[in-house]
Every structure is written in structure tokens, then in C-alpha cells.
Amino acid sequence: MTPQATEQKKEAFRKYLESAGVIDSLTKVLVSLYEEPDKPATAIDFLKANLGGPTPAEYEALEEEKNTLAAELEATKKELAETQAKLEAAEAAAAAAPAE
């Protein structure tokens, strides 16, 4: 790859980041980190938190909530299937019973 082609790719990528708002977002977060009077112990966690991503603890809580909801959904589906089977059996019995 020629140096000129590499420069063109870099420029295209820079324009892409700029048009998507990535450069502005990163600049704002980095400025807020710079202006922070008490620098955080881990700058990467500061960046993640200020870019809107969940913290590791929040991620774990969300993952646990997702698993709990998935289990509840499966239990509800099973209960629905059982109830539908009972309803069908009751309708079949009612249809088979002689009308008075």
C-alpha cells in the first residue's frame, strides 16, 4: 500500500468520525476529565461513564435482571401452554357432552 493510499484512508476515516459526532463527543469527555479537580484513579472508567456506557457493576446488574426476566418469561410461557391445554380439554368435553 502506498503512503498516499494510507493517507487517503486515514483522511476518510477521520471524516467519518467527524460526521458521526465521535470526535466532538471524545473531545468533550477529555476536556471534562482535564477540568476534573480530583482526577479519577482510572481514567478509562471516567471515559466510559461519561460516554454513557454502563459501569461494570451496572452491567452485571443488567445481565442478572435479563437472566431473571428470561426465566420468568419461560415460566409464563409454560403456564400459558398448560392453561391453553386445559381450556382445549374443557371445550372438547363441553362439545362432547349432550345438550340439555
N, C-alpha and C positions, 0 to 999 in steps of 0.2 A: 504494500500500500504506500502510495507516495505521500510525502509530507503535506502536499496541497490537499489531497483527498481527506487526510486525517483532520486538517484544519476545517474543511468544509463540514465534516461530520460533527466536530465539536461545536461549530457555529450553529448548525441546525439543531443540535441538542439544546444548546443554550437558549435559542429562540423558543423551542418547545417548552422548556422550563419557565421561561418568562411569560409566555402566553397562557400557561396553565396556572400562573399565580404562585408557583413554588418558590421562586426567588424572593418575592415580596414576603411570603409567609416566613421563610427561613430568616430573612433579614430582620423582621420584626421580633422573632423569638431570640435571635442572637443579640439584638440591641437590648431587649428586656433582661437577658442574662448579664450583659455587660453593665447595665444600670442597677442590677440587684446589689444592695448594700452587703447583704450576708450571702456570699457565694455558696451554693449548694455543694454538698460533698461529691455528688455525682452529677456532672453537667448533662450527661446523656438522659438521665431521668428527668431533669428540668426541661430539656428539649421535648421529650416525649409528652410530658404532662402539659406543656404549653402549646403543643401542636394538636392536642385534642385526643391523643391516644390514651387508653386506659393504663393505669399503673399495674404492675404485676399482681398486686392484691386484688384490684378491681377485676382484672382478667380472670383470676381464679374464682372469684365470687360469681362472675357472669357464667363461667364454664359450669360451676356447680348448679347454678339456677337452671341453666339449659338442660343439664342431665336430669334434674328433678322434674322439670316440665315435660321432658321426653318420656320419663317413666309414668307420669300422671296421664299423659296422652295415651300411652299404650294400655294402661289400666282402664281408661274411659272407653277406648275402642273395644276392648274385650267385654266390658259391661254392656255396651251398646249391642254387640253381636249376640250376647246372651239374651238380652231383652227382646231383640228382634226375633230370635228363635222362639221365645216363649209366646210372643204375640202371634207369630205364624201358626204355632201349635194351637193356640186358643181359637184363632179364626178357623182353622181346619176342623177343630172339634165342634164349633158352633155351626159350621156349614153341614157337618155330618149328622148333627142332632136333628131329630124330626121337629118340624114346626108345629106348634100347638095352636 
